[in-house]
Amino acid sequence: MLPGILTDMTSSAGMAHIGVVGLAVMGSNIARNFARNGHTVAVYNRSYDKTERLVADHGNEGTFVPAATIEEFVASLQRPRRALIMVQAGAATDAVIEQLADAMEEGDIIIDGGNALYTDTMRREAAMRARGLHFVGAGISGGEEGALHGPSIMPGGPAESYEHIGPLLESVAAVVDNTPCCTHIGPNGAGHFVKMVHNGIEYADMQVIGEAYHLLRYAAGLDCAEIAETFRKWNTGDLNSYLVEITAEVLAQVDAATGKPLVDVIVDQAGQKGTGRWTVKAALDLGIPVTGIGEAVFARALSSSVAQREQTAGTLPSGKLASPIDPADRETFVEAVRRALYASKLVAYSQGFDEIRAGSDEYDWNIDPRDLATIWRGGCIIRADFLNRITEAYTANPDLRCLLLDPYFLNEMEGLVDAWRHIVVTATELGLPVPVFASSLSYYDALRAERLPAALIQGQRDYFGAHTYRRVDREGSFHTLWSGDRSEVEA
Ligand code: ATR
């Protein structure tokens, strides 16, 4: 028997503190993280070779209980049994849940750590509750490295189950300022909903960084090494974040085969696994404008519309374009790009928090926005210094209706907005696409506006569909007799 590996099923029965089902990269890494933190971990994978490989390669990192069948796996868990599922989202997750539920007993806890759609999580939670089991949909962010060294964990599900899983999950999560990046988010689908919006924000954050890069390259004429250096510098200020840090690394990378910057030999078609799209779909249903995330999802879709781009690139007329930035003005321009990036990013986060509040209200989840900013400070892909400011903003005013109204962010915007406008105008004049910079600015201006053209839209709706309108000066609903004498009647 290898050290630390309990293979005798009689002696290992009921020994494991937690079990992990699904030992692909994320599952193996989180199982190792539990083991390294002193927990006895049962491990099971549909094909046994992955289980064998995990214990052969990493058995010395802690105590593993490898199981060949789901029944063996369940039998090896301490009660209440805690099983973390790390398999493909969708049908595979449903299949594993059924197998576990059949082998488990009342009060046992199934945790789905995959990227499930929150409505699936709500359905599964209800089904497991009816069988006397606890079901916890837990968002886990941080990729492979996070899973191994400390992810950000967003568990939903019944509050009682958190008493049994909270300490375990917190012991493997990232820690910032002595606070683990894991807390109970709310009932049923709350954890996966929040993880979904987290990913949506990540899409927007990556896109604004991409837009900044594009402008530095094609408006300011900097080369990749110079842009990498610029991002490195930015990472020491307000924009300090994991995504800015890795952007510098990617841009500094030189392709060994060609000697070119790696970014120049990567095909410019961005992929997606669907969580950004889900965020936007949910936002549409909730009636919350998440324009930054929406444009970021569409930007990826456009980049991957290969057949269309082949025909449109170099064909559609540009009109007269402005000249690139004069080298003498570069430094000012670069700083303006930084401000535009920061402002657009603030809008994306503000919109994401709006969506979370709307989801929380819709489903009675009672999500505390302070918790999110706190648990996203470490482990996850959008970890950033300024999340501390978001926590402070919601601590000062838990009912804040818009993050941008917090005094700190109001003051920041004051210093950003001129540069932001300048950059959107310049990009437009140069014919360079900045969908999130530009749409975020329009969103911001719409939020600022005393009057919106929505009044005209109400007039149009009343004209063609008698949908009625309200007046600014009187209570009630009104309709104009458009096809009659055009007098107004009370509806
Ligand atoms: P990654 O992207 O890290 O490879 P994934 O595709 O999300 O991970 O999940 C793959 C895991 O789901 C594997 O553990 C896989 O088991 P196998 O190694 O046996 O293929 C597991 N998986 C996929 N479909 C499954 C199913 N129907 N039942 C059980 N496990 C399944």
Residues whose N, C-alpha, C, O or C-beta is under 5 A from the ligand:
A	BS01	ATR	G22 L23 A24 V25 M26 N45 R46 S47 K50 M86 V87 Q88 A92 A95
